[in-house]
Amino acid sequence: MGSYSTDRGFADIYLPQQAAILQPVLAAYFPPIPHISSWQRDVFNAADFTVYRHDNVDIGARVRRPRYASIFGLMEFTLRSHRATGTPTEFEKIKNGNGQWFSYFHSDDDGRLPHWLIVDLEGVRLNLNINPGSFRDNRDGTGFRVFDVRRFPVGIMIAASETVTAALPFPYQTAMRRRQMRQWEPYRGARAAAGVGPEWLFPTGQNA
């Protein structure tokens, strides 16, 4: 287990890539086309967690090291739920209504973020009674709740990388695309004029 400074340094390397991924998603959901105005370093004192603040939405973000995708797959996301010190955790704060979206990124050995997903935290909160997650002990005084997106209703998905989308069951892919298109339609003209197209909405290359 690395130190806070080591883990924080690792997470900070990926901040520009996270912003580049989140910006077009925000552009599709919140016109006019926005930018990420600021990010707040880890109000939970967790080295691998960042909170992006935008006028319309707060987005939690976590970057995992390369080995985790191959060990645990692409369908899970984790929220820190236990600290031996008693410090409030991400899970507690989210359960109590903080945050609207959560983005979960897997890094690779080349310094990229090829696998990612964004979920609706309200969907998580509403379904904790049927999907409370499983506990994973880090054996260092901290632990996580582990959630599989496939155990939530299909509407939980906001967006995902090509790799994650391809691994999702078809109903989740369909629901995600429909949700995205509902957001796109009212602003199609303005976004097209600004050069922002819907390509990211269809990560598997389909247009309907």
SULQUICOR-V77782 format. One line per field, one symbol per residue. ss: DSSP state (~ for helix, > for strand, _ for the rest). burial: b if it has 24 or more other C-alpha atoms within 12 Angstrom, else e. Layout:
# SULQUICOR-V77782
ss->???
burial->???
This chain:
# SULQUICOR-V77782
ss->___~~~~~~~~~~_~~~~~~~~~~~~~~~________>>>>_______>>>>>____>>>>>>>__~~~~~~___>>>>>>>>______~~~~~~_____>>>>>>________>>>>>>~~~~~~_______>>>>____>>>>>>>~~~__~~~>>>>_~~~~~~__~~~~~~~~~~~~~~~~__~~~~~~_____~~~_______
burial->eeeeeeebeebbebbeebbebbbbbbbbbbbbbbbbeebeebebebbbbbbbbbeebbbbbbbbbeeebeeebbbbbbbbbbbeeeeebbbeebbeebbbbbbbbbbeeeebbbbbbbbbbbbbbeebeeebbeeeeeeeebbbbbbbbbbbbbbbbbbbbbbbbbbbeeebbbbbbebbbeebeebbeebeeeebbbbbbbbeeeee
